Amino acid sequence: MNVLQIPRMIFSFSDGWDDLIRIHPSIARLFALVVLPLSLLPPAMIYYAGGGYGDVFVPGITPEQWHRVAGIFFLAEVLTVPVMAWLIHLVSRINNTATDYHACFTLAAIAPVPMWLSSLTLFVPNLFVGVVIGGLGLLCSVALIYRGVYALFSMKEDIKAQQMATVIAGAGLFMWLILMQIVLKH
């Protein structure tokens, strides 16, 4: 799986998805090569930005508090992927879609990539830029969920794929809000 295919996967039901299905990377490989390295980006950026100019984002927080948040955030992110895979599997079973946990984990590992990459905007000490790029990352993640449901679950009905993607994206948004609360509460 080449992460550079992600932009094509956002806009296509087959580009990148067909390769991913053909390669069929194991859950351990997806975790080690996609989830782990990319989920390190947001905590690293929180650590960097919080230590350098954290007052731009949340006034009154010390660099030590930002550093603690970065560690907690990393653990929460890593736990979120298998939880999302479980939720995706549950949604697929409720919708009578024959799929396995592997396909669900694959979607849970690929969908947050734009969000993880959007954390790089923390190099810019500007809340507005972070919000705009984060919002674009969220939209791209939702598109990946829809395209991924259709491709990975071999969907034939567009309405059913949209319904499942909406539920999964809603659950993902809820998890993302929980992660943001972790940042803001600590």
C-alpha positions, 0 to 999 in steps of 0.5 A, spaced: 500 500 500 502 506 497 500 512 502 501 516 495 495 513 492 490 516 498 489 522 494 486 518 488 482 514 493 479 520 495 476 521 488 475 514 485 472 507 487 477 503 484 484 507 483 488 505 489 482 501 492 483 495 487 491 495 489 489 495 496 484 489 495 489 485 491 495 486 496 491 484 501 496 487 507 495 483 514 492 487 519 499 487 523 502 490 516 497 496 516 498 497 523 505 497 523 506 501 516 500 506 516 497 507 523 503 507 527 507 512 523 501 516 521 498 516 528 505 519 531 504 525 526 498 529 531 502 528 537 508 530 535 505 536 532 502 537 538 508 536 542 512 541 537 507 547 537 505 546 544 512 547 546 513 553 541 507 557 541 501 553 544 498 560 547 496 561 540 491 555 540 489 555 548 492 560 552 494 559 559 497 552 557 504 550 559 509 546 554 509 541 559 501 540 559 502 540 551 507 534 552 503 530 556 497 531 552 501 529 546 502 522 549 495 521 551 493 523 544 497 518 541 495 512 546 487 514 544 489 515 537 492 508 537 486 505 540 481 508 536 483 505 530 481 498 532 475 501 536 473 504 529 474 497 525 469 494 530 464 499 529 465 498 522 464 491 522 458 492 527 455 497 522 456 492 516 453 486 520 447 490 521 446 492 514 447 485 512 453 486 508 458 480 508 464 483 510 470 480 514 474 484 520 480 485 515 476 489 510 473 493 516 480 494 519 483 496 513 478 502 512 479 504 519 486 504 518 486 508 511 480 513 513 484 517 518 490 518 513 488 525 511 486 527 518 493 525 521 496 529 515 492 535 516 496 536 523 502 538 519 499 545 519 501 546 526 507 548 523 504 554 522 502 558 528 495 560 526 488 557 529 484 559 522 489 555 518 489 549 522 481 549 522 481 550 515 486 545 513 483 540 519 476 541 516 479 539 509 482 533 512 475 531 515 472 532 508 477 527 505 476 522 510 469 522 509 470 521 502 475 515 503 470 512 508 464 512 502 469 510 497 472 505 501 465 502 503 463 501 496 470 498 494 472 494 500 465 491 501 464 490 494 457 494 494 453 494 489 447 499 491 449 506 492 444 508 497 446 502 501 453 504 501 451 512 502 447 509 508 453 505 511 458 511 510 454 516 513 453 512 520 461 510 519 463 517 518 458 519 524 461 514 529 468 517 526 466 524 527 464 522 534 471 519 536 474 525 533 471 530 537 472 525 543 480 526 541 479 533 541 476 533 548 482 529 550 487 535 547 482 541 550 481 537 557 488 536 559 
